[in-house]
Amino acid sequence: MTNGSDRRHFIKLGLVGTAAMVAGCSTGNGDHPNDPDEVKGTKPISPGKGPIILSTWDHGMAANAKAFDVLQAGGSVLDAVEQGVMVTESDFSNRSVGLGGLPDRDGIVTLDACIQDHNGKAGSVAFVQRFEHPISIARAVMERTPHVMLAGAGAERWAEENGFARRDLPMAEDARKSWEEWKAKNPLIQAAGDSARVNVENQRMGGKDNHDTIGMIALDANGQLAGSCTTSGLAFKIHGRVGDSPIIGAGLFVDGDVGAACATGTGELMIKIAGSHTVVELMRQGLAPEDACREAVERILRKNPGMTGQQVGFLALRADGAYGGYSLYNGFNFALNTATENKLIDAAFAKKWE
């Protein structure tokens, strides 16, 4: 048994070792560079000039328009990605984002969101209820606390303490009907909490209401990047489930030296490969944005042999302004807004729905 003195000595040694690592000391041969940007095979990326705004799915068109207006009015790129997705959060006809989203297994709508700036500062909230704009709470977490993520009741209490008001809305009639039909058709799945199988069919339907998530990444005229992501999550999920959307590196990742990426689809698959971070790191190694997204999708396929019916999609925006997207199945599209274009683009994909 280790006594208290031994434990304190162990912790002290650990802290000394950590300090040495931070200072760049090493007992190795010294071959590894101290600067991660000096990793072999990487090249510096010259910053481009925007505005370039990308967001997932067709509901990104209205969100992009708002983000573009914010930039044109002199707002920051962080303001733009926040206020852009707020449009989608306030669209109570949307069944995958905001308070209008489809509920979980228990009939409760829970919300996740995150935001990240050019320098990597980030904020996130997960599993919150009855707030219209979780993206704004996420930004407040980033700017007013030393933390990155707050969750559940604690996040809700902190939000109220910081001036965010709850909003109680009745469940939309069509959402309630969908939930009740799901319960009636799947009593065993509902009881066991195995909502993933139902989600497979939801995603195959390919309708607007089944897309889950809006992710937005943007570059302003000064070469500054930012990103945001917000969702009501997987329909009929187990109460308490959190997907990739509020997780920095999974649903969203921004590195101002390289680029930004966001994800949509089955969140568990993105979490397990740190999907958005993977895309950005692949761009750091020299891959074009679409190629980086493709490699992330192919990595998911390699890690999940035999998997069918679960959609994943990535968007990437490189620091020089190049962009691209790629998905596992056809049907994923993304919105683009620049000074000269405002359109919806069908992403390249690995497979067609059968």
Long-range contacts (C-beta under 8 A, 24 or more apart in sequence): 37-257, 37-284, 39-284, 39-285, 41-285, 41-286, 42-284, 42-285, 42-286, 43-286, 44-257, 45-257, 45-258, 45-259, 45-283, 45-284, 45-318, 45-319, 45-320, 46-319, 46-320, 47-223, 47-319, 47-320, 48-219, 48-223, 48-318, 48-319, 48-320, 48-321, 48-322, 49-219, 49-221, 49-222, 49-223, 49-321, 50-77, 50-218, 50-219, 50-220, 50-221, 50-223, 50-321, 50-338, 51-80, 51-218, 51-219, 51-220, 51-221, 51-337, 51-338, 51-339, 52-218, 52-219, 52-317, 52-321, 52-323, 52-336, 52-337, 52-338, 53-80, 53-84, 53-216, 53-217, 53-218, 53-219, 53-335, 53-336, 53-337, 53-338, 54-216, 54-217, 54-218, 54-315, 54-317, 54-323, 54-325, 54-334, 54-335, 54-336, 55-84, 55-85, 55-214, 55-215, 55-216, 55-217, 55-315, 55-334, 55-335, 56-211, 56-213, 56-214, 56-215, 56-216, 56-262, 56-264, 56-313, 56-315, 56-332, 56-334, 56-335, 57-208, 57-211, 57-213, 57-214, 57-264, 57-332, 57-333, 57-334, 57-335, 58-208, 58-333, 58-335, 58-344, 59-88, 59-91, 59-94, 59-97, 59-208, 59-211, 59-214, 60-88, 60-214, 60-216, 60-334, 60-335, 60-344, 61-335, 61-342, 61-344, 62-87, 62-88, 62-91, 63-87, 63-88, 63-214, 63-216, 63-335, 64-216, 64-335, 64-336, 64-337, 64-342, 65-337, 65-342, 67-216, 67-218, 67-337, 68-337, 68-342, 71-218, 71-220, 71-221, 76-220, 76-224, 76-226, 77-117, 77-118, 77-218, 77-219, 77-220, 77-224, 77-225, 77-226, 78-115, 78-117, 78-118, 78-139, 78-226, 80-218, 80-220, 80-226, 81-115, 81-216, 81-217, 81-218, 81-226, 81-227, 81-228, 82-115, 82-135, 82-136, 82-139, 82-228, 84-216, 84-218, 84-228, 85-113, 85-135, 85-214, 85-216, 85-228, 85-229, 85-230, 86-133, 86-135, 86-136, 88-214, 88-230, 89-132, 89-133, 89-134, 89-135, 89-230, 90-132, 90-133, 92-169, 92-172, 93-172, 94-209, 95-172, 95-174, 95-175, 95-178, 95-208, 95-209, 95-210, 95-232, 95-235, 96-209, 96-210, 96-211, 96-212, 96-213, 96-231, 96-232, 96-235, 97-212, 97-213, 97-214, 97-230, 97-231, 97-232, 98-132, 98-230, 98-232, 99-130, 99-131, 99-132, 99-167, 99-169, 99-232, 100-169, 100-172, 100-175, 100-232, 101-175, 101-231, 101-232, 101-233, 101-235, 102-175, 102-178, 102-179, 102-209, 102-232, 102-235, 102-236, 103-171, 103-175, 103-179, 103-235, 103-236, 104-195, 104-233, 104-235, 104-236, 104-237, 104-238, 104-239, 104-241, 105-190, 105-193, 105-195, 105-236, 105-237, 105-238, 105-239, 106-239, 107-171, 107-176, 107-179, 108-239, 109-171, 109-232, 110-232, 110-233, 110-239, 111-230, 111-231, 111-232, 111-233, 112-230, 112-231, 112-232, 112-233, 112-242, 112-243, 112-245, 112-246, 113-137, 113-138, 113-228, 113-229, 113-230, 113-231, 113-245, 113-246, 114-138, 114-149, 114-228, 114-229, 114-230, 114-245, 114-246, 114-247, 114-248, 114-251, 114-252, 115-139, 115-142, 115-226, 115-227, 115-228, 115-229, 115-252, 116-142, 116-226, 116-227, 116-228, 116-248, 116-252, 116-253, 116-254, 116-260, 117-142, 117-225, 117-226, 117-254, 117-256, 118-224, 118-225, 118-226, 118-254, 118-256, 119-256, 120-254, 120-255, 120-256, 122-148, 122-248, 122-254, 123-148, 123-149, 124-148, 124-149, 124-150, 124-246, 124-247, 124-248, 125-149, 125-150, 125-151, 125-155, 125-159, 125-246, 126-150, 126-151, 126-152, 126-155, 126-242, 126-246, 127-151, 127-152, 127-155, 127-240, 127-242, 128-152, 128-155, 128-156, 128-159, 129-156, 130-156, 130-166, 130-167, 130-168, 130-169, 131-156, 131-159, 131-164, 131-165, 131-166, 131-167, 132-167, 133-164, 134-230, 135-228, 135-230, 136-164, 137-162, 137-164, 138-228, 138-230, 138-246, 140-164, 148-248, 149-246, 149-247, 151-242, 178-235, 179-236, 182-235, 182-236, 190-236, 193-238, 195-234, 195-235, 195-236, 195-237, 195-238, 196-234, 196-266, 196-268, 198-235, 198-236, 199-234, 199-235, 199-236, 199-237, 199-266, 199-310, 200-308, 200-309, 200-310, 201-309, 202-235, 203-265, 203-266, 203-309, 203-310, 203-311, 204-309, 204-353, 206-331, 206-353, 210-235, 211-264, 212-243, 212-264, 212-265, 213-245, 213-251, 213-263, 213-264, 213-265, 215-245, 215-251, 215-252, 215-262, 215-263, 215-264, 215-315, 216-262, 217-252, 217-254, 217-260, 217-261, 217-262, 217-315, 217-316, 217-317, 218-260, 218-317, 219-260, 219-317, 219-319, 219-321, 223-319, 224-256, 225-254, 225-255, 225-256, 225-259, 225-260, 225-317, 225-319, 226-254, 226-260, 227-252, 227-253, 227-254, 227-260, 227-261, 227-262, 228-252, 229-262, 229-263, 233-267, 234-266, 234-267, 243-267, 243-268, 243-270, 243-271, 244-268, 244-270, 244-271, 244-275, 247-271, 249-274, 249-276, 249-277, 250-274, 250-275, 250-276, 250-277, 251-275, 251-276, 252-276, 253-277, 253-279, 253-280, 254-280, 255-280, 255-284, 256-319, 257-284, 257-319, 258-283, 258-284, 258-318, 258-319, 259-283, 259-289, 259-316, 259-317, 259-318, 259-319, 260-316, 260-317, 261-292, 261-293, 261-314, 261-315, 261-316, 261-317, 262-314, 262-315, 263-312, 263-313, 263-314, 263-315, 264-311, 264-312, 264-313, 264-332, 265-310, 265-311, 265-312, 265-313, 265-327, 265-328, 265-332, 266-310, 266-311, 266-312, 269-300, 269-304, 269-310, 269-312, 270-300, 270-312, 272-300, 272-303, 273-299, 273-300, 273-303, 275-300, 275-312, 275-314, 276-314, 279-314, 279-316, 280-316, 283-316, 283-318, 288-318, 288-322, 288-324, 289-316, 289-317, 289-318, 289-322, 289-323, 289-324, 289-325, 290-316, 290-324, 290-325, 290-326, 290-348, 291-324, 292-316, 292-324, 293-324, 293-325, 293-326, 293-347, 294-326, 294-348, 294-350, 296-326, 297-326, 297-327, 297-328, 297-350, 298-350, 300-328, 301-328, 301-350, 313-347, 326-350, 329-353
